[in-house]
């Protein structure tokens, strides 16, 4: 089965790669499937064909604006493809971010002048505006998630793009295991610190729901937390 197409295409100049990699890592962590050339083009693939297909298939294209972007021939090809696919801009496929001031330049893309950009010209502005960026692209900012009410189960969150959880959550059909899931969470965390290479073990006779508890933990904490690895053995349910 072919992997689903990424939702967001990150269009940028190679000179701005460091920022875009950070953006890619943050969005991927928060459940947004992204096409980032450094990570999304496989060894031996025809990269021109891969780029064209990604521009066509992605729902949104994030243009990381800078003087280098305005000068980039490949960025020009990517934005031309986006414009051809949505000439009126009604689908809001173009999502510009201003990394470095460049709107004053004569080669600034004309069609982007009419589209509101989000300012990320400083680290403070990026951090301030990141939650809005993430939510607009269909993600859930992890830093904004607070698990406060322990009288009920945490909600199900989108899993990161790179995940191999083979089973879906039961969502609101998973009931009666509030204490168990929080106890499992507490065994893997100490206050705000993740227990790296730690393991939460759920033991019991068959049919108690050990595997489903591990599945639900992955779906409810695997998006908001940096990494959750879930496995099943006869006696161990949730390595972390």
N, C-alpha and C positions, 0 to 999 in steps of 0.2 A: 504494500500500500504506500503510495507516494505521501511524503510529508506535506502537511498543510502549508499554503503560501503564507509568508510573513505578512503581518498587518501593516507595518510601517517601513518605508524605505528612507534611509539616512543618506541624503545627498550632500556632499561636502568636497572641499579641496583636500588633497593629501597633506597640505601644510597644516590643516586643522585636525589631523588624525587623533592627536592626544585627547582633545576635548570630546570628539565624537566617540572615541572608545569609552570614555567615562560615561557619556550619555547612554551608549548602548548597554553598558554593564548595569547601569541604574534601571533603565527601562526593562531590560530582560529580567532582572531581579524582581521587579514589581509587576510582572505578568504580561508585558507587552512584547509581542513577537516582532522582531526587527530584522531587516536586511541591512547588514553592515559588511561591505566588501571584504574587509580583512578577516572576517569570521564566516561569511556566508558563501564564499566561492570555494568549491572544493578543488583539491589537487587534480589537475588534468582536465578540468571543465573548460569549455569555451566561455571565457568571462564576458565577452560581448553579448552572447546569447543569454547568459544568466542575468546580466544587467537589464537587458531589454524585457525579459520575462518578468523580472521583479518589479520594474516600473509599471508594467501593465497590470500586475496582479495585486499590488499593495493598495490598501484602502487610503492611506495617507502617505505623503512625501514630506519629510522634514528637511527644509533647506537651511543649512547652517551658513549664514551669510557673513562674508568677510571680503576684503579686497582680493584675496587669493581665490575665493569662490567666483567672484566676478570675472577673473582672468582665466578660470579653468575651462578648457574645451569640453571635458567630460561632464562637468557640472552643467554646462550649457546644453549638452545633449540630453541629460536627464530632465532638466526643467522643460525643455522643448517637448519631450515625450509626455510630461505631466500636463502641459498646456493643451496639447493635441487631444488628450483624453478628457479634459474638462475645460474647454475654452472659455466658458462663461464664469467659471469659478463657483458654480452653484453647489457642487458637491464638497467644496472646501477641502479638496484633496491636498492643496498646497498649504504647508504649515511652516512658515519661516521663523527662524530664530536668529537674532542679530548677535553674532559672536564678536565682531569688530565693526565699527562704524564704516559703512560703505554706501549708504543710500545717496550720498552726495556725488558719487563717482559717475562719470558719463556712461560707463559700461554696466551700470547697475541694471538688472533685468527689468524691462519696462512693465511686464505684467505683474511683477511682485510689488511694484510701487502702490498698487491699490489694495494690497492685502496687509492686514494688521500683523506685525511681527512682535514676538516676545523678546524682551531685552535680556540677554545673558552675558553682557559684556564684562561682568565681574563675577567672582566666585559668590559674593553675597547675593547678587541679583539672580544667579543661577539657582542657589539654594532657596531663595524666596519664591521663585517662579516655577520651580520643578514640580511641586504638587499639581499645579494647574496644567502643566505640560503633560504629565503622566496621566491624569484623569481624562484629559481631552483625547488621548490616544488609547483609551480603554483600559488603563492600568489602575492599580491601587497603590499609592505611595506607602511603602513599608514604614517609613519614619512617622507617618501620621496615624498608625494603627496602635490603639491602646487596648490591652486586654484587662479590663477593670472588673467586669461583672463575672465573678466566678460561680454564680448561682445558675448559670446556663452555659451551654456549649458555645464556643466562638463560632462565628459564621464561616462558611466555605469561601475560600479565596481562590482566584485563578492561580494555577501552578506556573512556575517559570517555563520559558520556552523549552529549555533542555531538561526534560524530566521523562521518567520511564515508569510512572505509576500506572499499572495496567488496569486498575479498577476505578470506577467512579464512586464519588461520595453518595451516601444515601440521603444527604442533606437533612431536611426536617423529619425524615423517616427514621433517622438514627436518634434514639431516645434512651433515657435512663442510664447514661454512662458519664454523667457530668463529673463526678468525683474521680472516676478512673482516668479520664482524659487529662484532667488538671494534675493528678498525681504523676502521670507519665510526663507531662510537660515540666513539672517541678524537678523530676529526676534528671532532666537534661539541662536545666538552667539553675544557676545560683544567683539570685537577684536579677541583675541585667546581663549576666555573663554566661555565654554558652559554654557548656562543658564539651570541649573539643575532644573528639574520639571517644566520647562517652557512650553508654548504652543503657537504654531502658528496657527491662525484661518483663514481659507479661506472661505469666505461667498459669497453667490450669488444665483441666481435662478438656477433651475435645467438645466443641459445640458451645463454648462459653462466649464466643465472639472476640477472641484474641486478635484474629486477623483483621476483622472489620474495625476494631479499635485502632490498629496500626494504620489502616487505610484512611480512616477519618482523621487521625492525627496529621498525616501527610497533607490532606486536602485543607485542613483548617489552620495548619501552622507552616506548611511548606511554601506558601506564597509570601507571607509576612516575614519569615525568618530566613537567614542567609542560606541555609542548606539543611534539608531533612532527607535522610536516607532510610528507607523502610524495607525490611526484609522479613521473611517468614521461615521459621524452623519449628519443629515440634514444641520447643520450649521458649524460644525467643521471638518476640514480636516486633520490636522496633529499635534496631540499631540506629544511632544518630551520629 
